[in-house]
């Protein structure tokens, strides 16, 4: 059995809720985050500082962060797209900012209103500003495995982008399959190539289960040596700017796979399942995760 440790970054409060049709009240979001922390989660994407007309589910970003419990062992991440987003984040008690640079120019324009090269330039400025203010700054290359508008994304393109964004000194580099098209061999190849050019910077991966390959891709990333894996409690969410890109990998199902593989996370599967069942009541419907339905490993005491 492996003795490795993986840190799960819980993205349900941000990437999960921002793509769901319901808009949860701020106090419900706070409860969601508090319950995740109680289950052992220590890094959470909690808000997106984007225009509320574009993502109304995140309109309460400042109010939410203000209400969150402040703990020395918990770090809150806010997603930003531009300088204005950083301005907003800096008025809050957020601990980390994360910026996205899309590997395809067309999708970057759909997502952020500018080309990829412009986003790289913005990231460099934002990274410097955020670090000067004492915040941790991270960047994620999204649609690294395929684009809904341009199709295939070449490995060389992602590797070149990785070189450009790590020049600004992120605490970690994220690689995202924003539309859920990747397969394990592709993940292994891309992460290997990226690791060759970024040195000792930790890698974080973000997978969607749109085509039912998300967990397999997470396993490939574990084998490739990633430090952080994004997941969403209940498997809620996706990307509002990519057609049909539903389905973050469920924290519940990922935890089961890691636990049974002997990989430490510090997170309680049983408590995460409880959060998923609570979330089902809040949303008024079931969630995609399978563990809330099937339960954990059987105890052998079935009647």
C-alpha positions as CSV (number, residue, x, y, z in Angstrom):
1,X,0.0,0.0,0.0
2,X,1.1,3.6,-0.8
3,X,2.1,5.9,2.1
4,X,1.6,9.0,0.0
5,X,-0.5,11.9,1.0
6,X,-2.7,13.9,-1.3
7,X,-4.4,17.2,-0.4
8,X,-7.9,17.5,-1.6
9,X,-8.9,21.0,-2.6
10,X,-12.6,21.3,-2.2
11,X,-14.1,23.3,-5.0
12,X,-17.8,22.6,-4.4
13,X,-18.5,26.1,-2.9
14,X,-17.1,27.8,-6.0
15,X,-16.9,25.6,-9.1
16,X,-19.7,23.4,-7.8
17,X,-22.3,26.0,-7.0
18,X,-21.5,28.4,-9.8
19,X,-22.9,26.0,-12.4
20,X,-26.0,24.9,-10.5
21,X,-29.3,26.6,-11.4
22,X,-30.1,27.2,-7.7
23,X,-28.5,30.2,-5.9
24,X,-27.9,29.1,-2.3
25,X,-28.3,31.8,0.4
26,X,-25.0,33.0,1.8
27,X,-25.7,31.4,5.2
28,X,-26.2,28.0,3.5
29,X,-22.9,28.4,1.7
30,X,-21.2,29.1,5.1
31,X,-22.8,26.0,6.5
32,X,-21.6,24.0,3.5
33,X,-18.0,25.2,4.0
34,X,-18.1,24.7,7.8
35,X,-19.3,21.1,7.3
36,X,-16.5,20.5,4.8
37,X,-13.9,21.8,7.3
38,X,-15.4,19.6,10.0
39,X,-14.9,16.6,7.7
40,X,-11.2,17.4,7.4
41,X,-10.9,19.7,4.3
42,X,-8.2,22.3,4.8
43,X,-8.1,24.1,1.4
44,X,-11.3,25.3,-0.2
45,X,-12.2,27.4,-3.3
46,X,-15.0,29.4,-1.7
47,X,-15.8,32.2,-4.2
48,X,-15.3,33.7,-7.6
49,X,-14.7,37.5,-7.8
50,X,-16.3,37.9,-11.2
51,X,-19.1,40.1,-12.5
52,X,-22.3,39.1,-10.8
53,X,-24.2,39.4,-14.1
54,X,-21.9,36.7,-15.6
55,X,-22.1,34.3,-12.6
56,X,-25.0,35.4,-10.3
57,X,-24.3,32.4,-8.0
58,X,-21.1,34.1,-6.9
59,X,-22.6,37.6,-6.4
60,X,-22.1,37.4,-2.6
61,X,-18.4,36.7,-2.7
62,X,-17.4,39.5,-0.3
63,X,-20.3,38.8,2.1
64,X,-19.5,35.1,2.2
65,X,-15.8,35.5,2.9
66,X,-16.6,37.9,5.7
67,X,-18.8,35.2,7.4
68,X,-16.3,32.3,7.1
69,X,-14.6,31.0,10.3
70,X,-10.9,32.2,10.4
71,X,-8.6,29.3,11.4
72,X,-4.9,29.0,11.2
73,X,-5.2,25.5,9.6
74,X,-7.7,26.4,6.8
75,X,-7.0,28.3,3.6
76,X,-9.7,29.9,1.5
77,X,-9.1,30.4,-2.3
78,X,-10.9,33.1,-4.4
79,X,-10.9,32.7,-8.2
80,X,-10.2,35.9,-10.2
81,X,-10.0,36.6,-13.9
82,X,-8.6,40.2,-14.0
83,X,-7.2,43.1,-12.1
84,X,-10.7,44.2,-11.0
85,X,-11.3,40.7,-9.5
86,X,-8.1,41.1,-7.5
87,X,-9.2,44.5,-6.3
88,X,-12.3,43.0,-4.9
89,X,-10.4,40.0,-3.4
90,X,-8.0,42.3,-1.6
91,X,-10.9,43.9,0.4
92,X,-11.7,40.5,2.0
93,X,-9.9,38.0,4.3
94,X,-9.3,35.6,1.4
95,X,-6.0,33.7,1.8
96,X,-5.2,32.7,-1.7
97,X,-6.1,33.9,-5.2
98,X,-6.2,31.6,-8.2
99,X,-6.3,32.8,-11.8
100,X,-7.2,30.8,-14.9
101,X,-5.4,30.9,-18.2
102,X,-7.1,28.9,-20.9
103,X,-4.9,26.9,-23.3
104,X,-7.0,27.8,-26.3
105,X,-7.4,31.4,-27.4
106,X,-11.1,31.0,-28.5
107,X,-12.2,29.6,-25.1
108,X,-10.1,32.2,-23.2
109,X,-12.0,35.0,-25.1
110,X,-15.3,33.3,-24.3
111,X,-14.3,32.8,-20.6
112,X,-12.4,36.0,-19.9
113,X,-13.0,38.4,-22.8
114,X,-9.4,38.6,-23.9
115,X,-6.8,36.3,-25.7
116,X,-4.6,33.8,-23.9
117,X,-1.5,36.0,-24.3
118,X,-3.3,38.9,-22.6
119,X,-4.4,36.7,-19.7
120,X,-0.8,35.6,-19.2
121,X,0.3,39.2,-19.0
122,X,-2.5,39.9,-16.5
123,X,-1.5,36.9,-14.4
124,X,2.0,38.2,-14.1
125,X,0.8,41.6,-12.8
126,X,-1.8,40.0,-10.5
127,X,0.8,37.5,-9.1
128,X,3.1,40.4,-8.2
129,X,0.3,42.5,-6.6
130,X,-1.2,39.6,-4.7
131,X,2.2,38.5,-3.2
132,X,3.0,42.1,-2.3
133,X,-0.2,42.1,-0.3
134,X,0.7,38.8,1.5
135,X,-1.6,36.5,-0.4
136,X,-0.7,33.2,-1.9
137,X,-1.0,33.4,-5.8
138,X,-1.7,30.4,-8.0
139,X,-2.5,29.9,-11.6
140,X,-4.3,27.1,-13.5
141,X,-4.0,26.2,-17.2
142,X,-7.5,25.2,-18.1
143,X,-8.8,23.2,-21.1
144,X,-5.4,21.7,-21.2
145,X,-6.7,18.4,-22.8
146,X,-9.2,19.8,-25.3
147,X,-11.3,22.8,-26.2
148,X,-15.0,22.9,-27.0
149,X,-14.3,25.4,-29.8
150,X,-11.0,24.5,-31.2
151,X,-10.9,20.7,-30.5
152,X,-7.5,19.2,-29.8
153,X,-5.0,21.1,-27.7
154,X,-1.4,20.2,-28.4
155,X,0.8,19.1,-25.5
156,X,3.4,21.6,-26.7
157,X,1.0,24.4,-26.3
158,X,0.4,23.5,-22.7
159,X,4.1,23.1,-22.0
160,X,4.9,26.5,-23.5
161,X,2.1,28.1,-21.4
162,X,3.4,26.4,-18.3
163,X,6.9,27.9,-18.9
164,X,5.3,31.4,-19.3
165,X,3.1,31.3,-16.2
166,X,5.6,29.8,-13.8
167,X,7.9,32.7,-14.5
168,X,5.6,34.7,-12.2
169,X,6.4,32.4,-9.3
170,X,3.1,30.7,-8.5
171,X,3.0,28.6,-5.3
172,X,1.6,25.8,-7.4
173,X,0.6,25.2,-11.0
174,X,-2.8,23.8,-11.8
175,X,-3.7,21.7,-14.9
176,X,-7.4,21.5,-15.6
177,X,-9.6,19.4,-17.9
178,X,-12.4,21.9,-17.9
179,X,-14.7,20.0,-20.3
180,X,-14.0,16.4,-19.2
181,X,-12.4,15.0,-22.4
182,X,-9.1,13.7,-21.0
183,X,-8.1,10.0,-20.7
184,X,-5.4,8.6,-18.3
185,X,-2.6,8.1,-20.8
186,X,-3.1,11.7,-21.9
187,X,-2.9,12.9,-18.3
188,X,0.3,10.9,-17.7
189,X,2.0,12.2,-20.8
190,X,1.0,15.9,-20.2
191,X,1.9,15.9,-16.6
192,X,5.3,14.3,-17.3
193,X,6.1,16.9,-20.0
194,X,5.0,19.8,-17.7
195,X,7.0,18.5,-14.8
196,X,10.1,18.6,-17.0
197,X,9.9,22.3,-17.4
198,X,8.5,23.7,-14.1
199,X,11.1,22.4,-11.7
200,X,10.0,21.8,-8.1
201,X,6.7,23.8,-8.2
202,X,3.9,21.5,-6.9
203,X,1.2,20.4,-9.4
204,X,-2.5,20.5,-8.8
205,X,-5.1,18.9,-11.1
206,X,-8.7,19.7,-11.7
207,X,-10.8,17.0,-13.6
208,X,-14.4,16.9,-14.7
209,X,-16.3,13.7,-15.0
210,X,-18.3,14.8,-18.1
211,X,-17.4,11.6,-20.0
212,X,-17.0,9.4,-17.0
213,X,-13.2,9.4,-17.1
214,X,-12.6,11.9,-14.2
215,X,-11.7,9.4,-11.5
216,X,-9.5,7.4,-13.8
217,X,-7.7,10.6,-14.7
218,X,-7.3,11.5,-11.0
219,X,-5.6,8.1,-10.4
220,X,-3.3,8.8,-13.4
221,X,-2.4,12.1,-11.8
222,X,-1.7,10.5,-8.5
223,X,0.7,8.1,-10.2
224,X,2.3,11.0,-12.0
225,X,3.1,12.7,-8.6
226,X,0.6,15.5,-8.2
227,X,0.3,17.1,-4.8
228,X,-3.2,18.5,-4.9
229,X,-6.5,17.2,-6.5
230,X,-9.6,19.3,-6.9
231,X,-12.9,17.7,-6.2
232,X,-16.5,18.8,-5.4
233,X,-18.6,17.4,-2.7
234,X,-21.5,15.5,-4.3
235,X,-19.9,16.0,-7.7
236,X,-21.9,19.2,-8.3
237,X,-20.9,21.8,-10.8
238,X,-18.9,22.3,-13.9
239,X,-18.0,25.3,-16.0
240,X,-20.7,27.8,-17.0
241,X,-18.8,29.0,-20.1
242,X,-18.2,25.5,-21.7
243,X,-21.1,23.7,-23.3
244,X,-22.2,20.6,-21.4
245,X,-19.1,20.7,-19.1
246,X,-21.0,19.3,-16.1
247,X,-19.6,17.2,-13.4
248,X,-16.6,17.9,-11.2
249,X,-15.2,14.7,-9.8
250,X,-17.0,14.0,-6.5
251,X,-15.0,14.4,-3.4
252,X,-16.9,11.4,-2.0
253,X,-15.9,9.0,-4.8
254,X,-12.4,10.3,-5.0
255,X,-11.9,9.8,-1.2
256,X,-13.1,6.2,-1.4
257,X,-10.6,5.5,-4.2
258,X,-7.7,7.2,-2.3
259,X,-8.6,5.6,1.1
260,X,-8.8,2.1,-0.3
261,X,-5.5,2.7,-2.0
262,X,-3.8,3.6,1.2
263,X,-3.3,7.3,0.3
264,X,-3.7,9.7,3.2
265,X,-5.9,12.7,2.9
266,X,-6.9,13.6,6.5
267,X,-10.6,13.8,5.3
268,X,-13.4,11.7,6.7
269,X,-15.3,9.9,3.9
270,X,-18.3,9.3,6.3
271,X,-18.6,13.0,7.1
272,X,-18.2,14.0,3.4
273,X,-21.1,11.6,2.5
274,X,-23.2,13.3,5.3
275,X,-22.4,16.7,3.7
276,X,-23.5,15.4,0.3
277,X,-26.8,14.2,1.7
278,X,-27.3,17.6,3.4
279,X,-26.5,19.3,0.1
280,X,-29.2,17.2,-1.6
281,X,-31.8,18.6,0.8
282,X,-30.5,22.2,0.2
283,X,-30.7,21.8,-3.6
284,X,-33.9,19.8,-3.6
285,X,-32.5,16.9,-5.7
286,X,-29.9,14.2,-5.8
287,X,-26.2,14.8,-6.5
288,X,-24.1,12.9,-9.1
289,X,-21.7,11.3,-6.5
290,X,-22.2,7.5,-6.1
291,X,-20.9,7.1,-2.5
292,X,-23.9,8.8,-0.9
293,X,-26.0,6.2,-2.6
294,X,-23.8,3.1,-2.2
295,X,-22.1,3.9,1.1
296,X,-18.5,3.0,1.9
297,X,-16.9,-0.4,1.9
298,X,-19.4,-3.0,3.2
299,X,-19.0,-4.2,6.8
300,X,-20.0,-7.8,6.0
301,X,-23.1,-7.5,8.2
302,X,-25.8,-7.3,5.6
303,X,-28.9,-9.3,6.4
